């Protein structure tokens, strides 16, 4: 799968903004974090996507708050590994999602 130039430019802009986002806590916003996760998944940068995903369930060292993963977060990760033909990881993530109490909807099941 190839991305259109505009998507690549958007991703490049996101990557350049990352240090600033980390320093001012922007990645504590679930919508922003999910968008970045989606961009990593689209680029098939699964190592970075999984690192971000893993950090979303950890307690922030400054505010001690935990950013809970939502259905979008889980669906992006499961879909990313499925797209890269890694069904085993996708199934493990799906089971983990269910254990976390996130209920899949019709979109997540497709």
C-alpha positions in Angstrom: 0.0 0.0 0.0 1.4 3.4 -0.9 0.4 6.7 0.7 -0.5 9.8 -1.3 2.1 12.6 -1.1 -0.2 14.6 1.1 -0.3 11.8 3.7 3.5 11.5 3.6 3.8 15.2 4.2 1.3 15.1 7.1 3.3 12.3 8.6 6.5 14.2 8.2 5.0 17.2 9.9 3.7 14.9 12.8 7.1 13.4 13.2 8.8 16.8 13.4 6.2 17.9 16.0 6.7 14.9 18.2 9.4 16.3 20.6 7.2 19.4 21.1 4.1 17.3 21.8 6.0 15.1 24.3 7.3 18.2 26.2 4.0 19.9 26.5 1.8 16.8 27.2 -0.1 16.8 23.9 0.2 13.0 23.7 -1.9 12.8 26.8 -4.8 13.7 24.6 -6.3 10.4 23.4 -7.5 11.9 20.1 -4.0 13.2 19.3 -2.4 9.9 20.4 -4.8 7.8 18.3 -4.2 10.0 15.3 -0.4 9.5 15.6 -1.0 5.8 16.2 -3.0 5.7 13.0 -0.3 7.5 11.0 2.3 5.0 12.3 0.0 2.1 11.3 -0.6 3.5 7.8 3.1 3.8 7.3 3.6 0.3 8.7 6.0 1.6 11.4 4.7 -1.0 13.8 7.5 -0.8 16.3 6.8 2.9 16.9 3.0 2.2 16.9 3.3 -0.5 19.4 5.6 1.6 21.6 3.1 4.4 21.6 0.2 1.9 22.2 2.1 0.4 25.2 2.7 3.8 26.7 -1.0 4.6 26.5 -1.7 2.2 29.3 1.0 3.4 31.6 0.8 6.0 34.4 2.2 9.4 33.5 5.2 10.2 35.7 4.1 13.9 36.2 0.3 13.8 36.5 0.0 10.1 37.5 -2.9 9.8 35.2 -3.4 6.9 32.9 -4.6 7.4 29.3 -7.0 4.5 28.7 -7.0 2.9 25.3 -10.4 3.2 23.6 -12.0 1.1 20.8 -10.3 3.2 18.1 -6.9 2.6 19.7 -7.4 -1.2 19.8 -8.9 -1.3 16.3 -6.0 0.6 14.8 -3.5 -1.7 16.4 -5.3 -4.9 15.5 -5.8 -3.8 11.9 -2.2 -2.7 11.5 -0.8 -6.1 12.5 -3.5 -7.8 10.3 -2.5 -5.6 7.3 1.1 -6.7 7.8 0.0 -10.4 7.8 0.7 -10.9 11.4 -2.5 -12.6 12.4 -1.1 -14.1 15.6 -0.4 -10.7 17.1 -3.8 -9.4 15.9 -5.5 -12.2 17.7 -3.5 -11.7 20.9 -4.4 -8.0 20.8 -8.1 -8.8 20.2 -8.1 -11.1 23.2 -6.3 -8.5 25.3 -8.9 -5.9 24.2 -11.7 -8.1 25.4 -9.8 -8.8 28.7 -9.5 -5.0 29.2 -13.3 -4.7 28.9 -13.4 -3.0 25.5 -16.4 -4.3 23.6 -15.9 -4.5 19.8 -18.5 -2.9 17.5 -19.5 -3.7 14.0 -16.5 -1.8 12.5 -14.0 -3.5 14.8 -15.3 -6.9 13.7 -14.9 -6.3 10.0 
